[in-house]
Amino acid sequence: MVPRRRIRILIALIAASVVVAAMAVAALAATDQVRVADNYYSVKRLTVARGTRVTWRWAGVLNHNVTVRSGPTRFHSRTQATGSFSHVFDRAGTYTLYCTIHPYMKMTIVVR
């Protein structure tokens, strides 16, 4: 027969594992959204945790894109007038973004 103390410890370890797994899933599902309207991004500066998915959603009628001007990694969305684009920020640092068609459209994302 297994002593009650061992059973309690086993139950506590299982419960702790479930909590940790739920927190990991929540962290992976973290998403921030930015609207891309005609000639501006709805957010000028965004701070996110590493592993966060940021989604840009087009809301205007003109073509725009999302391009990294400087940062730890580079990416570029397609040029579009509708739809969305997502990127998961896996590397910490400061990303400066802009639209290549409208260079005055700028935003900064800080990944911690």
N, C-alpha and C positions, 0 to 999 in steps of 0.2 A: 504494500500500500504506500502511496506517495504522501508524504507529510503535507498538511494543509498549507504550511508556510511556502513550500515550493509551488503549490498550485496558485497561491496568491501572487507570487513573483512572476510566474508564467503568464497569468492573466494581465498583470500590470505591463509586462513587456509587450504582449500582443496589443493591448490598448494603445500604448505609446507608439508602436509601429504603425497602427492605423492612423493616428493623428499626424505623424510625420509624413506618411504617404499622402494624406489629404492636403497637407500644406504644400507639398511638392507639386501636386496636380494644380492647385490654385495658383501657384507661382508661374507654372508653365502656361497657364491659360490667361495670364495678365495681358490685357490689350488696352491700348490707348488709341483714340481716333482723332484724326485731323481732317477738317473739311478743306478741299481745294476749290475755292470759288474763283470768280473772275478777277484775276490779278492779285490774289492774296491767299495765304494759308491762314486758317482760323486760329492757329496757335503760333505765337512767335518764339516761345521757349518752352521746352518740355523736359522734365527730369524723370527718368524711368530707371527701374532696376534692370540689371543684366538679365537677358532671357525674355524681355517684354516684346510682344509683337505690337508694332505701330501700324495702323491702317489709315491710309489716306483715301477719302471718298470725294469724287468729283461732284460738284454741285452747281457749276456754272455752265456756260455754253461755249467758252473758248477752250482751245487746246492748251494743256499745261503738262509738266512732268515734275518729278521729284528726283534731284540729283545731288550726290554728295560733292561738295566743293572741297572740304577737308574733313578728315576724321580717321579713326583707326582702321576702318574698312571702307570700301567704295561700293556703291550700288547706284542704279539708275532705273527709274520706271520708264515705261513706254510713254510716248506723248499721246494724250487722249483728252477727250472732252467729257466722257462719262465713264462710270465704272469705279474700280478701286484698285489699290496697290498696297501690299503688306510687306513688311520687313521685320525680321526678328533680330534684335540688337544683342548679339552674343559677346561683344567686346566692349569693355568699359572705355570711356573717353568722351570727348566733345565732338559732335558732328555738326558741321555747318552745311545746310541744305539750301538749294535754290532751284528755280525753274530756268532752264537754259533758254527758253523763248522770252521770258520776262525776268531778267537777272535781278530786278529790284524785289522780286518775290523771294523772301528769305525766311528761314527759321533755324533754330538751334535745338539740338537734342543732346542732353547730358545723360550719359549712361553710367550708373554707379555700380 
